[in-house]
Structures are given as C-alpha cells and as structure tokens.
Amino acid sequence: MPLQRIVRVCLEHPTSVVCVAGVETLVDIYGSVPEGTETFEVYGTPGVDIYISPDMERGRERADTRRWHFDASLEIIVVMNSPSNDLNDSHVQISYHSSREPLPLAYAVLYLTCVDVSLDCDLNCEGRQDGNFVDKRQWVWGPRGYGAILLVNCDRDDLSCGVQDNDDQHVRCLQDLEDMSVMVLRTQGPAALFDDHKLVLHTSSYDAERAQVFHVCGPEDTCDAYRHVLGHDKVSYEVPRFHGDEERFFVEGLSFPDAGFTGLISFHVTLLDDSNEAFSASPIFTDTVVFRVAPWIMTPSTLLPLEVYVCRVRNNTCFVDAVAELARKAGCKLTICPQDENRNDRWIQDEMELGYIQAPHKTLPVVFDSPRNGELQDFPYKRILGPDFGYVTREPRDRSVSGLDSFGNLEVSPPVVANGKEYPLGRILIGGNLPGSSGRRVTQVVRDFLHAQKVQPPVELFVDWLAVGHVDEFLSFVPAPNGKGFRMLLASPGACFKLFQEKRKCGHGRALLFQGVVDNEQVKTVSINQVLSNEGLISYNKFVQVNMLVLGKYLGIPKPFGPIIDGRCCLEEKVRSLLEPLGLHCTFIDDFTPYHMLHGEVHCGTNVRRKPFSFKWWNMVP
C-alpha cells in the first residue's frame, strides 16, 4: 500500500528526495532549527502543493497563505501530482523567522523529483461512474463492485505438451495468453532516476503457489518473449525497463478456490532507493492490485444444450441412436465415447460434471472429473481436456470414495430465491445422509471445493435411503415459459399408485406392465391388480423414476413400459399431460436393458455441456 514518507530537512545543505505522484510526503523541519525561531514560512515551486495540518479537528490548510507559529505539533505535507522532467526540478523552501530580526534567520531547501508508479489491470469497472476512484487493494462483490479477475489456466492449448497449461512455467503457444489477465507496470519520471532506484514486483509465498506471472521481454508475437518471473518458488522480481514507461505482464491462476484459499491473490510493485551503498535498499512506495480467481460454475438443465456425451457399449446401440436423434433435434453436437475407451463403463454422468469459468475477457468450459475412477476415468483428461477446454479434479488422499462421490449425485438448480436471498446462478444439490447420522456422504475434498466457489452455495439432500444414492434418481429440472422459468420434477410413487387405482376403477386392472421389453428374459409382465396388491410398494420406484435428458424443449425420458390402455402407455400419457402444456416435447427412450436393469437411467448414461449463464458471477453478492 502507499507509504507516507517522512523526510527531514537540513540547514547545512539542501536535501533531495524522491516522491511519488499523488502520494503525501511528511516534511520534518524540527530536527534542525535556528535558535530563536518563532515562526516559519513554506513555499514551493509550481506543481508542488504544500499543506499545514494544525490539528485533527481543524484539518489542513494551504501552507503558502501565511506565516506559521513554530509548533512541533504541526505537520507539513507535500504532494506532487505530475512526474518530473528532470532530477530535482522542483523544490520546497522553508524560511525561519524571529520577531527580533527583520530578515529570516535561515533557509532550508528540499529538492524534489516526482515519479509516477502504477501497477494496473482490468478492474472490471464497466458501468461504474466512479471507476477511476476504486481501491485496487480491495475486491468488492456485486453490481456496484469491482476487482480484477484471474482464470485458472487449466486447459491445454498446445496438444504436444503433456500437461495442463497451469502445470508448467512456460508459454507454449500464443493462444495460451488468451486465458491470462494482463497486468501493466507504468512509470513516468526522469530516466536517470533509475540509475540508483529500482522497481521490484513481488508477492507472498502463499500466493506464489496459486498464481504465476510472465513478463513480456521481447516482441509479443513469439513465445520466447514471455519470461516466467513470479510463481512457485519465485516471489520477487527486479523489473528491467525493457519498454521504457510501460512493462506488460500476463498473469494466470494455478489453483481454484478451495479449503483454506478464498481465491484472493495480491501482487505488489515497490520503488526502492538503492542510492546508499552502505545500507540496503529502502522502500519509497508500494502499489498493490488484488485479483480474485474465477470460480468453477455448474450449469442447470434449463440452460441451452451445446454438446451431448454418451458411451457406446456392447448392448446399447439403439439407445445411442435415440440419443443421437434427440441431439439432432435440439441442434447439439454429439460426442460418443467408444467402447475401447470406456471399457463398457456406460455411466458418463457419474464420471464428470461439465461447467465453466469466466472473466471479462474469456469464458472457458471446464470439466470436473469425479473421484469415482471407474473404467471411464481417463476420458475427461485424455479426450475432453484440450485447447480452450479446462480440467479439474479432487480426490481424497486415502482414495476412499463411496457411490455418493459419483457425479450423478451432483446437480444444480436454476436461479432461485430462498428466504429472501437471491441465488442468480442457482444452488448446487448434492446427496448425503441425515445430520448426525453415520451414513454415506460426498467425500470431504469435493464438498470443500464446491463450498469454496461461493457463487452456488451447496444444499445437501438426504439420499442415503436409496440403493445407489444419487440426487438425479428422483429430481430433475425442466424449462417452463412462465413463473420462475422452470419446473422441478420429483419422482412420486404415490402419484403412480393413485394413477393405477384410477385405471383399476375404470376396469383396466388386468392391463400389464413391461410388455414390449425385448431381449430380457429376466423381466416378467405384471398387472395393475398385482402391483396394487403389493403393500410394500417396493417395485413402484422402478417405473416412476423421473431421470431424464433435458435438451432445451426436447426431453429424453426413460420408456416406462407401463400398462397399455386403449393402445397407449398410461404412464407415458400421464407424463405427457404434465409436461407438454409447458411447450416441452417428450421422447421416451428404451433404456430398460442396458441401463435400468443396471440401476441407472437416461440421465445417468448421458452428459451435457451447456451454454453459460448470461448473468456474470461477479455481479452477485454471496
């Protein structure tokens, strides 16, 4: 932060001092005073503002308005607002007076050289009327807030490189710079000043583990021009003046917010006086900027779909074809993970969650790889990570995970208001157990990561009563044209039970479920009467699961194989009656054998990359 320097003047010889534009310098005139001094006068050359501060209550006055009574409690404050053209080209003169002498008892002269030093970056002040008066040392949330933003450079722009961009200390290709934030060191003042003064860029060892800086040391169109100067074990850098008044730096985040890391990172530049060989360099001024690392953000199923992922395994050809047709209708790209890569692991929803990170200059999709580590474990890193597609993962050190750590157990709501609090990016939903119980929970490192992002505060739902235990087993969101803009769908055995009772009253008690299930000798048909005679209602969960693929207005819903009444499946008809009035198109996909019989459904076997929110995360107040 700016230093308010104290400078002592001397009667025997003039004193020279370097001051920084806009920064106050306190002048001590009391250490060397002629005997008999009663009053004094202070004058400065043009461009030098001098103030006297008699006391805290009266504030400050301009010094050149009158003669001042000599009082050790007075403070003399000198400010220059424009940089000097030459060394010592401005000065302050103090004259000491006595009522017994017509002429001044003595003079003291303070020569001034003013330099302007500023460490600048994009403070994201667009739309603020007072954008020039923000405090770079602060980071403020909200629509009237401000602050610089860093992206974690977690993609891999150079495919020939074996690691992510934030895992090395080089700029491998110029495209990599697009993921970084620009920081500029500006200096104005006499060039000769830097013969015995130096500028040092520095950060803390803590922050150096979480961000790194590259200095532009040559033509910007070549990768060799970008020198790694801060980050990892480098915490300070004496800045050579390659480009005179302006030096450019590129800054990238290395780590996401997490337990013990709020996401805030500070960089400082300090002007040091190195003119006295007998002493170490002394600081004159420090300027600081604060960045916040952009959070990883999930996208709810109500946002527009961009790309659908599905695995091809030995018995799901028809399922893949149906998903491909649905993606075509929705105008989505389709990515199929082949069997030689998935090794018959079809649960692509469980393996990963697709989200994004965002700064004013760049939005980057980022895949969050789950710690489940099934046969699909290499797919996110080897197939999705690449140019402009980032990657992040969290795994417990002891590698102990449960079924709840699969990302079918990780969802996010659309924007909501709860208890008067707005959540413009929705809230993360994860499944867990009841408070105080000893049941399963999502692993701590994943929960810590999700909570630390701040912008989608997680809610933990009780799912440990389910065999698999994922929130997507009983909960979905679909877009709706009015109200909140969405509907939340919940699986309801009770609603199914009521529907079957109504059909039995109408004389359809002998209508059969599971007719039409092909190539599955394990499945036997059962009538409505037989279902209703099962007081345990255990089987109801098998045909009321609302686990679907939402692609805009197109819904891919597990085919329920419900009772056929008047030539139509009564369960499909009931679902259509609820959803089609919302402008949604229902497609029932046969996933019975390749997914349902393995305790999963359409949503579990697919994944979707979606368009980011139009709302910018920095405009919210967590």
C-alpha positions as CSV (number, residue, x, y, z in Angstrom):
1,M,0.0,0.0,0.0
2,P,1.2,3.6,-0.5
3,L,3.8,4.7,2.0
4,Q,3.5,8.2,3.6
5,R,7.2,9.0,3.8
6,I,8.8,11.3,6.5
7,V,11.6,13.5,5.2
8,R,13.9,15.5,7.4
9,V,15.3,18.8,6.1
10,C,18.7,20.1,7.0
11,L,20.0,23.7,7.3
12,E,23.6,22.8,6.4
13,H,22.9,21.5,2.9
14,P,19.9,21.0,0.7
15,T,18.1,17.7,0.9
16,S,17.0,15.7,-2.2
17,V,14.0,13.4,-2.1
18,V,12.0,11.2,-4.5
19,C,8.3,11.4,-4.2
20,V,5.5,9.6,-6.0
21,A,2.7,11.4,-7.8
22,G,-0.4,11.7,-5.6
23,V,1.3,10.3,-2.5
24,E,1.8,12.5,0.5
25,T,5.3,13.2,2.0
26,L,5.6,14.5,5.5
27,V,8.4,17.1,6.0
28,D,10.1,17.2,9.4
29,I,11.5,20.8,9.9
30,Y,12.0,20.4,13.6
31,G,15.3,18.4,13.8
32,S,17.5,21.4,12.7
33,V,16.1,24.7,13.8
34,P,17.9,28.1,14.2
35,E,18.0,29.3,17.8
36,G,15.3,31.9,18.4
37,T,12.9,30.7,15.8
38,E,9.3,31.8,16.5
39,T,7.6,31.4,13.0
40,F,8.3,29.9,9.7
41,E,7.1,30.2,6.1
42,V,6.9,27.4,3.4
43,Y,6.8,27.9,-0.3
44,G,7.0,25.5,-3.3
45,T,7.7,25.8,-7.0
46,P,4.8,25.4,-9.4
47,G,3.3,21.9,-9.3
48,V,4.2,21.4,-5.6
49,D,1.2,21.5,-3.2
50,I,2.1,22.2,0.5
51,Y,-0.4,21.9,3.4
52,I,-0.2,22.5,7.1
53,S,-2.2,20.3,9.4
54,P,-2.5,22.2,12.7
55,D,-4.6,19.5,14.4
56,M,-7.1,16.8,13.7
57,E,-10.1,19.0,14.3
58,R,-9.2,21.8,12.0
59,G,-8.0,19.6,9.2
60,R,-5.4,21.0,6.8
61,E,-4.8,24.4,5.2
62,R,-2.6,25.5,2.3
63,A,0.8,26.4,3.7
64,D,1.5,29.4,1.5
65,T,-1.3,31.6,2.8
66,R,0.5,33.0,5.9
67,R,3.4,32.8,8.3
68,W,3.1,30.0,10.9
69,H,3.9,29.9,14.5
70,F,6.6,27.4,15.3
71,D,4.9,24.4,16.9
72,A,6.2,20.9,16.9
73,S,2.7,19.5,16.7
74,L,2.2,21.0,13.1
75,E,2.5,18.6,10.2
76,I,3.8,19.8,6.8
77,I,2.5,17.8,3.9
78,V,3.9,17.9,0.4
79,V,2.2,16.5,-2.6
80,M,3.1,16.5,-6.3
81,N,0.6,15.2,-8.9
82,S,2.8,15.3,-12.0
83,P,6.0,13.5,-12.7
84,S,9.2,15.5,-13.1
85,N,11.1,16.0,-16.3
86,D,14.5,16.1,-14.7
87,L,16.1,15.2,-11.4
88,N,15.5,17.8,-8.6
89,D,13.5,20.1,-10.9
90,S,11.1,21.1,-8.1
91,H,11.8,22.3,-4.5
92,V,10.3,23.4,-1.2
93,Q,11.8,26.3,0.7
94,I,11.4,26.8,4.4
95,S,12.4,30.2,6.0
96,Y,12.7,30.5,9.8
97,H,11.8,33.9,11.4
98,S,12.2,35.7,14.7
99,S,10.3,38.9,15.8
100,R,13.6,40.3,16.8
101,E,15.2,40.0,13.4
102,P,14.0,41.8,10.2
103,L,15.4,39.0,7.9
104,P,15.0,35.3,8.0
105,L,17.2,33.5,10.5
106,A,18.0,30.7,7.9
107,Y,16.6,28.8,5.0
108,A,16.2,25.1,4.3
109,V,15.7,23.7,0.8
110,L,14.1,20.4,-0.1
111,Y,14.7,19.3,-3.7
112,L,12.0,17.1,-5.2
113,T,11.9,14.5,-8.0
114,C,8.5,13.2,-8.7
115,V,7.9,9.8,-10.3
116,D,4.6,8.2,-11.1
117,V,4.5,4.4,-10.4
118,S,1.3,2.4,-11.0
119,L,0.5,-1.3,-11.2
120,D,-2.7,-1.6,-13.3
121,C,-5.1,-4.3,-14.5
122,D,-8.7,-4.6,-15.7
123,L,-10.7,-3.8,-12.5
124,N,-13.9,-4.7,-14.2
125,C,-15.5,-1.3,-13.5
126,E,-17.6,-1.1,-16.7
127,G,-20.8,0.9,-15.9
128,R,-19.4,2.5,-12.8
129,Q,-19.4,6.3,-12.9
130,D,-16.6,6.4,-10.3
131,G,-14.5,3.8,-12.0
132,N,-11.3,5.9,-11.7
133,F,-11.6,6.0,-7.9
134,V,-11.7,2.4,-6.9
135,D,-9.3,0.9,-4.5
136,K,-7.1,-1.7,-6.3
137,R,-6.2,-3.2,-3.0
138,Q,-9.8,-4.4,-2.5
139,W,-12.1,-6.8,-4.3
140,V,-15.8,-6.0,-4.0
141,W,-18.7,-8.2,-5.0
142,G,-22.0,-7.0,-6.5
143,P,-23.3,-4.9,-9.4
144,R,-21.5,-1.9,-8.0
145,G,-18.4,-3.8,-7.1
146,Y,-15.1,-4.0,-8.8
147,G,-11.9,-6.0,-8.9
148,A,-9.5,-7.9,-11.2
149,I,-10.3,-11.5,-12.1
150,L,-7.9,-14.4,-12.9
151,L,-8.8,-17.6,-14.7
152,V,-7.2,-20.9,-13.6
153,N,-5.4,-21.7,-16.8
154,C,-6.4,-25.3,-16.7
155,D,-6.8,-26.1,-20.4
156,R,-4.1,-27.5,-22.7
157,D,-3.7,-25.2,-25.7
158,D,-0.6,-26.9,-27.0
159,L,-1.6,-30.5,-27.7
160,S,2.0,-31.6,-28.0
161,C,2.5,-30.7,-24.3
162,G,1.9,-33.5,-21.8
163,V,0.5,-31.4,-19.0
164,Q,-2.1,-28.7,-18.4
165,D,-1.1,-25.1,-19.0
166,N,-1.1,-24.3,-15.3
167,D,1.2,-27.2,-14.6
168,D,4.3,-25.7,-16.3
169,Q,6.2,-22.4,-16.3
170,H,6.3,-21.7,-20.0
171,V,4.1,-20.1,-22.6
172,R,3.8,-22.9,-25.1
173,C,1.7,-21.1,-27.7
174,L,0.4,-17.6,-28.1
175,Q,-3.2,-18.9,-27.7
176,D,-2.3,-19.6,-24.1
177,L,-2.1,-15.9,-23.4
178,E,-5.9,-15.5,-24.1
179,D,-6.5,-17.4,-20.8
180,M,-4.4,-15.0,-18.8
181,S,-5.1,-11.5,-17.4
182,V,-2.9,-8.5,-18.3
183,M,-1.1,-6.5,-15.7
184,V,0.8,-3.3,-16.6
185,L,3.5,-1.5,-14.7
186,R,3.6,2.1,-15.7
187,T,6.3,4.5,-14.7
188,Q,6.8,8.2,-15.6
189,G,9.7,10.3,-14.5
190,P,13.4,11.1,-15.3
191,A,15.2,8.0,-16.7
192,A,18.2,9.0,-14.7
193,L,16.3,8.3,-11.5
194,F,16.6,4.5,-12.1
195,D,20.3,4.6,-12.0
196,D,20.1,4.3,-8.3
197,H,16.5,3.3,-7.8
198,K,14.8,0.0,-8.8
199,L,11.3,-1.5,-9.1
200,V,10.6,-4.9,-7.6
201,L,7.5,-6.9,-8.4
202,H,6.6,-9.3,-5.6
203,T,4.0,-11.5,-3.9
204,S,3.8,-13.8,-0.9
205,S,5.0,-17.3,-1.0
206,Y,1.4,-18.4,-0.3
207,D,0.1,-16.5,-3.4
208,A,3.0,-17.7,-5.5
209,E,1.7,-21.2,-5.2
210,R,-1.7,-20.1,-6.6
211,A,-0.8,-17.8,-9.5
212,Q,2.2,-17.0,-11.7
213,V,3.3,-14.1,-13.8
214,F,5.1,-13.8,-17.2
215,H,7.0,-10.6,-18.2
216,V,6.9,-9.6,-21.8
217,C,10.6,-9.2,-22.6
218,G,10.6,-9.0,-26.4
219,P,8.3,-9.0,-29.4
220,E,4.9,-10.2,-28.3
221,D,4.4,-12.5,-31.4
222,T,6.9,-15.1,-30.1
223,C,6.6,-17.4,-27.2
224,D,10.2,-16.9,-26.2
225,A,9.4,-13.3,-25.2
226,Y,7.4,-14.4,-22.2
227,R,9.7,-14.8,-19.2
228,H,8.4,-16.6,-16.1
229,V,9.1,-14.2,-13.2
230,L,6.7,-15.0,-10.3
231,G,5.1,-18.2,-9.1
232,H,6.1,-21.4,-7.4
233,D,9.4,-20.6,-5.8
234,K,9.8,-17.1,-7.3
235,V,8.3,-14.4,-5.0
236,S,10.2,-11.3,-6.2
237,Y,11.5,-9.9,-9.5
238,E,13.6,-6.8,-10.1
239,V,11.9,-5.3,-13.2
240,P,14.2,-4.3,-16.0
241,R,12.9,-1.4,-18.1
242,F,12.7,-3.1,-21.5
243,H,10.0,-0.8,-22.8
244,G,10.6,2.5,-21.0
245,D,7.4,3.7,-19.4
246,E,5.3,0.6,-19.6
247,E,6.1,-3.1,-18.9
248,R,3.4,-5.7,-19.6
249,F,2.8,-8.9,-17.6
250,F,0.5,-11.8,-18.1
251,V,-1.0,-13.5,-15.0
252,E,-2.6,-16.9,-14.8
253,G,-4.3,-18.7,-11.9
254,L,-2.9,-22.0,-10.8
255,S,-5.4,-23.1,-8.2
256,F,-9.2,-22.8,-7.8
257,P,-10.7,-21.5,-4.5
258,D,-10.7,-24.3,-2.0
259,A,-10.5,-25.0,1.7
260,G,-8.0,-22.5,3.1
261,F,-7.9,-20.4,-0.1
262,T,-10.5,-17.7,-0.6
263,G,-9.5,-17.1,-4.2
264,L,-7.9,-13.7,-3.5
265,I,-4.3,-13.1,-4.7
266,S,-2.2,-9.9,-4.3
267,F,0.7,-8.6,-6.4
268,H,2.8,-5.6,-5.4
269,V,5.4,-3.3,-7.0
270,T,7.8,-1.4,-4.8
271,L,10.0,1.5,-5.7
272,L,13.3,1.1,-3.8
273,D,16.0,3.7,-3.1
274,D,19.3,2.0,-3.7
275,S,21.5,5.1,-3.7
276,N,23.4,4.4,-0.5
277,E,25.8,1.6,-0.8
278,A,26.3,1.4,2.9
279,F,22.7,0.4,3.5
280,S,20.2,-2.0,2.0
281,A,17.6,-0.5,-0.4
282,S,14.8,1.3,1.3
283,P,11.2,1.4,0.1
284,I,9.7,4.6,-1.1
285,F,6.4,3.5,-2.4
286,T,4.3,0.3,-2.9
287,D,1.4,-0.2,-5.2
288,T,-0.9,-3.2,-5.0
289,V,-3.5,-5.0,-7.1
290,V,-5.8,-7.8,-5.9
291,F,-7.2,-10.5,-8.2
292,R,-9.9,-13.0,-7.4
293,V,-9.6,-16.4,-9.1
294,A,-12.8,-17.1,-11.0
295,P,-15.0,-19.9,-9.5
296,W,-16.0,-23.1,-11.3
297,I,-19.7,-22.8,-12.2
298,M,-22.2,-25.5,-12.8
299,T,-24.9,-25.2,-15.4
300,P,-28.5,-26.4,-14.7
301,S,-30.5,-28.5,-17.2
302,T,-32.6,-25.4,-18.0
303,L,-29.8,-23.8,-19.9
304,L,-29.4,-24.3,-23.6
305,P,-27.5,-27.5,-24.6
306,L,-24.4,-27.3,-26.7
307,E,-22.9,-30.8,-26.7
308,V,-24.2,-34.3,-25.6
309,Y,-21.9,-37.1,-24.5
310,V,-22.8,-40.8,-24.5
311,C,-20.9,-44.0,-24.3
312,R,-21.2,-46.8,-26.8
313,V,-21.1,-50.2,-25.1
314,R,-21.9,-53.7,-26.2
315,N,-25.7,-53.7,-25.8
316,N,-26.8,-50.0,-26.2
317,T,-26.8,-49.4,-30.0
318,C,-30.5,-48.5,-30.0
319,F,-30.1,-46.2,-27.0
320,V,-27.2,-44.3,-28.6
321,D,-29.2,-43.9,-31.8
322,A,-32.1,-42.5,-29.9
323,V,-29.9,-40.0,-28.0
324,A,-28.3,-39.0,-31.3
325,E,-31.7,-38.3,-32.9
326,L,-32.7,-36.2,-29.8
327,A,-29.4,-34.3,-30.0
328,R,-30.1,-33.6,-33.7
329,K,-33.5,-32.2,-33.0
330,A,-32.0,-30.0,-30.3
331,G,-29.2,-28.8,-32.6
332,C,-26.5,-30.2,-30.3
333,K,-23.1,-31.6,-31.1
334,L,-22.8,-35.3,-30.2
335,T,-19.7,-36.9,-28.8
336,I,-19.6,-40.7,-28.5
337,C,-17.0,-42.3,-26.2
338,P,-16.1,-45.6,-28.0
339,Q,-16.1,-48.9,-26.2
340,D,-12.3,-49.4,-26.4
341,E,-12.0,-46.2,-24.3
342,N,-14.9,-46.7,-21.8
343,R,-14.3,-50.5,-21.4
344,N,-18.0,-51.0,-21.0
345,D,-18.4,-48.3,-18.3
346,R,-21.5,-46.5,-19.6
347,W,-22.1,-44.1,-16.6
348,I,-20.7,-41.0,-18.1
349,Q,-22.9,-38.8,-15.9
350,D,-21.2,-40.3,-12.9
351,E,-17.7,-39.8,-14.2
352,M,-17.8,-36.0,-14.7
353,E,-19.6,-32.7,-14.4
354,L,-19.3,-30.0,-17.2
355,G,-19.2,-26.4,-16.1
356,Y,-17.2,-23.2,-16.9
357,I,-15.1,-20.4,-15.6
358,Q,-15.4,-16.8,-16.7
359,A,-13.5,-13.5,-16.7
360,P,-14.5,-10.3,-18.6
361,H,-12.1,-11.2,-21.4
362,K,-12.7,-15.0,-21.7
363,T,-15.1,-17.8,-20.9
364,L,-13.7,-21.4,-20.7
365,P,-15.6,-24.7,-20.3
366,V,-14.1,-26.8,-17.6
367,V,-14.8,-30.5,-16.8
368,F,-14.8,-31.5,-13.2
369,D,-13.6,-35.2,-13.0
370,S,-15.2,-37.2,-10.2
371,P,-13.2,-39.3,-7.8
372,R,-15.2,-42.5,-8.7
373,N,-12.4,-43.6,-11.1
374,G,-14.3,-46.3,-13.0
375,E,-13.3,-47.6,-16.4
376,L,-14.1,-44.1,-17.8
377,Q,-11.5,-42.4,-15.5
378,D,-9.2,-41.4,-18.4
379,F,-11.9,-40.0,-20.7
380,P,-12.2,-36.5,-19.2
381,Y,-8.4,-35.9,-19.1
382,K,-7.5,-37.6,-22.4
383,R,-10.4,-36.7,-24.5
384,I,-12.0,-33.5,-23.1
385,L,-9.0,-31.6,-21.8
386,G,-7.6,-29.6,-24.7
387,P,-7.4,-26.2,-26.3
388,D,-10.0,-23.9,-24.6
389,F,-11.4,-26.8,-22.5
390,G,-10.1,-27.0,-19.0
391,Y,-9.9,-29.8,-16.4
392,V,-10.1,-30.0,-12.7
393,T,-10.5,-32.9,-10.2
394,R,-10.5,-33.6,-6.5
395,E,-9.6,-36.9,-4.9
396,P,-9.2,-37.8,-1.2
397,R,-5.7,-38.7,-0.2
398,D,-6.7,-42.1,1.0
399,R,-8.7,-42.6,-2.2
400,S,-11.7,-43.8,-0.1
401,V,-14.8,-43.0,-2.0
402,S,-18.4,-44.2,-2.0
403,G,-21.2,-44.3,-4.5
404,L,-22.2,-40.8,-3.5
405,D,-19.0,-39.5,-5.0
406,S,-20.3,-40.2,-8.5
407,F,-21.5,-37.0,-10.1
408,G,-25.0,-38.3,-10.8
409,N,-25.1,-37.2,-7.2
410,L,-24.2,-33.6,-8.2
411,E,-26.8,-31.3,-9.7
412,V,-27.6,-27.6,-9.7
413,S,-30.8,-25.8,-9.6
414,P,-31.8,-22.9,-11.9
415,P,-31.7,-19.4,-10.4
416,V,-33.9,-19.3,-7.3
417,V,-34.9,-17.0,-4.3
418,A,-34.9,-18.7,-0.9
419,N,-35.8,-17.0,2.3
420,G,-35.5,-13.6,0.6
421,K,-31.9,-14.4,-0.6
422,E,-31.3,-14.4,-4.4
423,Y,-29.2,-17.1,-6.0
424,P,-28.8,-15.9,-9.6
425,L,-26.7,-18.9,-10.5
426,G,-28.8,-21.4,-8.6
427,R,-27.6,-23.7,-5.8
428,I,-25.6,-26.9,-6.0
429,L,-27.5,-30.0,-4.9
430,I,-25.6,-33.0,-3.5
431,G,-26.9,-36.1,-1.9
432,G,-25.9,-37.1,1.6
433,N,-27.3,-38.5,4.9
434,L,-29.2,-37.0,7.8
435,P,-27.3,-34.7,10.1
436,G,-25.6,-36.6,12.9
437,S,-26.0,-40.0,11.2
438,S,-23.2,-42.3,10.2
439,G,-24.4,-42.9,6.7
440,R,-22.7,-42.1,3.4
441,R,-21.6,-38.6,2.4
442,V,-19.8,-37.0,-0.5
443,T,-16.1,-37.0,0.2
444,Q,-14.8,-34.0,2.1
445,V,-12.4,-32.7,-0.6
446,V,-15.3,-32.5,-3.1
447,R,-17.6,-30.8,-0.6
448,D,-14.8,-28.3,0.3
449,F,-14.2,-27.5,-3.3
450,L,-17.9,-26.9,-4.1
451,H,-18.4,-24.7,-1.0
452,A,-15.3,-22.6,-1.8
453,Q,-16.6,-21.5,-5.2
454,K,-19.2,-19.3,-3.2
455,V,-21.5,-18.5,-6.1
456,Q,-23.7,-21.6,-6.0
457,P,-23.9,-22.5,-2.2
458,P,-24.5,-26.3,-1.9
459,V,-27.5,-27.8,-0.3
460,E,-27.2,-31.4,0.9
461,L,-30.2,-33.6,0.4
462,F,-31.0,-36.9,2.1
463,V,-30.4,-39.7,-0.4
464,D,-28.8,-42.5,1.7
465,W,-32.2,-44.3,1.8
466,L,-31.7,-45.1,-1.9
467,A,-29.7,-48.1,-3.1
468,V,-27.5,-46.0,-5.4
469,G,-28.0,-42.8,-3.6
470,H,-27.9,-40.0,-6.3
471,V,-30.0,-36.9,-6.4
472,D,-30.6,-37.5,-10.1
473,E,-32.6,-40.6,-9.2
474,F,-35.6,-38.5,-8.1
475,L,-35.1,-34.9,-9.1
476,S,-35.0,-33.1,-12.4
477,F,-35.5,-29.5,-13.7
478,V,-37.1,-28.6,-17.0
479,P,-37.6,-25.2,-18.6
480,A,-41.0,-23.6,-18.3
481,P,-42.4,-20.5,-20.1
482,N,-43.7,-18.6,-17.1
483,G,-43.3,-18.1,-13.4
484,K,-39.8,-18.9,-12.2
485,G,-38.9,-20.1,-15.7
486,F,-38.6,-23.8,-14.7
487,R,-40.4,-26.7,-13.1
488,M,-38.8,-29.1,-10.6
489,L,-39.9,-32.7,-11.2
490,L,-39.9,-35.2,-8.4
491,A,-40.4,-38.9,-8.7
492,S,-43.6,-39.8,-6.8
493,P,-44.6,-43.5,-6.1
494,G,-47.7,-42.0,-4.5
495,A,-48.8,-40.4,-7.8
496,C,-48.2,-43.7,-9.6
497,F,-50.2,-45.6,-7.1
498,K,-53.1,-43.1,-7.5
499,L,-53.0,-43.4,-11.3
500,F,-53.1,-47.2,-11.1
501,Q,-56.0,-47.1,-8.7
502,E,-57.9,-44.9,-11.1
503,K,-57.2,-47.3,-14.0
504,R,-58.4,-50.2,-12.0
505,K,-61.7,-48.4,-11.2
506,C,-62.2,-48.0,-14.9
507,G,-61.8,-51.7,-15.4
508,H,-58.2,-51.9,-16.5
509,G,-56.9,-53.9,-13.5
510,R,-55.6,-56.7,-15.8
511,A,-53.5,-54.3,-18.0
512,L,-49.9,-55.4,-18.0
513,L,-46.6,-53.6,-17.3
514,F,-43.3,-54.4,-19.1
515,Q,-45.0,-55.6,-22.3
516,G,-42.7,-54.8,-25.1
517,V,-39.4,-55.2,-23.2
518,V,-37.2,-57.0,-25.7
519,D,-34.2,-59.3,-25.2
520,N,-34.6,-59.6,-21.5
521,E,-35.8,-62.9,-20.1
522,Q,-35.4,-61.7,-16.5
523,V,-38.4,-59.3,-16.9
524,K,-41.9,-60.7,-16.3
525,T,-45.1,-58.9,-17.0
526,V,-47.2,-57.9,-14.1
527,S,-50.8,-56.5,-14.0
528,I,-52.1,-53.4,-12.3
529,N,-54.0,-55.6,-9.9
530,Q,-50.8,-57.4,-9.0
531,V,-48.9,-54.2,-8.4
532,L,-51.7,-52.8,-6.2
533,S,-51.8,-56.0,-4.1
534,N,-48.1,-55.4,-3.2
535,E,-48.4,-53.5,0.0
536,G,-44.7,-52.8,0.2
537,L,-44.8,-50.7,-3.0
538,I,-41.1,-51.6,-3.5
539,S,-41.5,-52.1,-7.2
540,Y,-43.1,-48.7,-7.7
541,N,-39.7,-47.0,-7.8
542,K,-38.8,-48.9,-10.9
543,F,-41.4,-47.2,-13.2
544,V,-41.8,-43.7,-11.7
545,Q,-38.2,-42.5,-11.8
546,V,-38.0,-39.1,-13.5
547,N,-34.4,-39.4,-14.6
548,M,-34.2,-37.7,-18.0
549,L,-32.1,-36.0,-20.5
550,V,-33.1,-32.3,-20.9
551,L,-32.1,-30.6,-24.2
552,G,-33.9,-27.4,-24.3
553,K,-37.6,-28.2,-25.1
554,Y,-36.7,-31.8,-26.0
555,L,-36.8,-34.3,-23.2
556,G,-35.3,-37.8,-23.4
557,I,-37.3,-39.8,-20.8
558,P,-36.8,-43.5,-19.9
559,K,-39.5,-45.6,-21.5
560,P,-41.6,-46.8,-18.5
561,F,-43.2,-49.8,-20.2
562,G,-46.4,-49.1,-18.3
563,P,-49.8,-50.6,-18.7
564,I,-51.2,-50.3,-22.3
565,I,-54.7,-48.9,-22.2
566,D,-56.6,-48.0,-25.4
567,G,-53.4,-48.6,-27.3
568,R,-51.3,-46.2,-25.3
569,C,-49.0,-46.5,-22.3
570,C,-50.9,-44.8,-19.4
571,L,-47.6,-43.8,-17.7
572,E,-46.3,-42.1,-20.9
573,E,-49.7,-40.4,-21.3
574,K,-49.6,-39.1,-17.7
575,V,-46.1,-37.7,-18.2
576,R,-47.1,-36.0,-21.5
577,S,-50.2,-34.4,-19.8
578,L,-47.9,-32.8,-17.2
579,L,-45.0,-31.6,-19.5
580,E,-46.3,-30.9,-23.0
581,P,-48.5,-28.0,-21.8
582,L,-45.2,-26.4,-20.9
583,G,-44.1,-26.5,-24.5
584,L,-41.9,-29.5,-24.0
585,H,-41.5,-32.4,-26.4
586,C,-41.4,-35.9,-24.8
587,T,-39.4,-38.7,-26.4
588,F,-39.4,-42.0,-24.5
589,I,-36.2,-43.9,-24.9
590,D,-35.8,-47.6,-24.3
591,D,-33.0,-47.8,-21.8
592,F,-34.5,-50.8,-19.9
593,T,-31.9,-53.5,-20.5
594,P,-28.6,-51.5,-20.9
595,Y,-29.3,-49.0,-18.1
596,H,-32.4,-49.6,-16.0
597,M,-31.6,-53.2,-15.2
598,L,-28.2,-51.9,-14.0
599,H,-29.8,-49.4,-11.7
600,G,-29.5,-46.3,-13.9
601,E,-31.5,-44.4,-16.5
602,V,-31.2,-42.0,-19.4
603,H,-29.6,-39.2,-17.4
604,C,-27.1,-41.5,-15.8
605,G,-25.9,-42.6,-19.3
606,T,-25.5,-39.2,-20.8
607,N,-23.9,-35.8,-20.1
608,V,-24.4,-32.3,-21.5
609,R,-22.2,-29.3,-21.9
610,R,-24.4,-26.2,-21.8
611,K,-24.3,-22.5,-22.6
612,P,-23.1,-20.5,-19.6
613,F,-25.4,-18.2,-17.7
614,S,-25.9,-14.7,-19.2
615,F,-25.6,-13.4,-15.6
616,K,-22.0,-12.6,-14.6
617,W,-20.9,-14.2,-11.4
618,W,-19.0,-11.1,-10.1
619,N,-22.3,-9.2,-10.1
620,M,-23.8,-11.3,-7.3
621,V,-23.3,-10.9,-3.5
622,P,-22.6,-14.3,-1.9
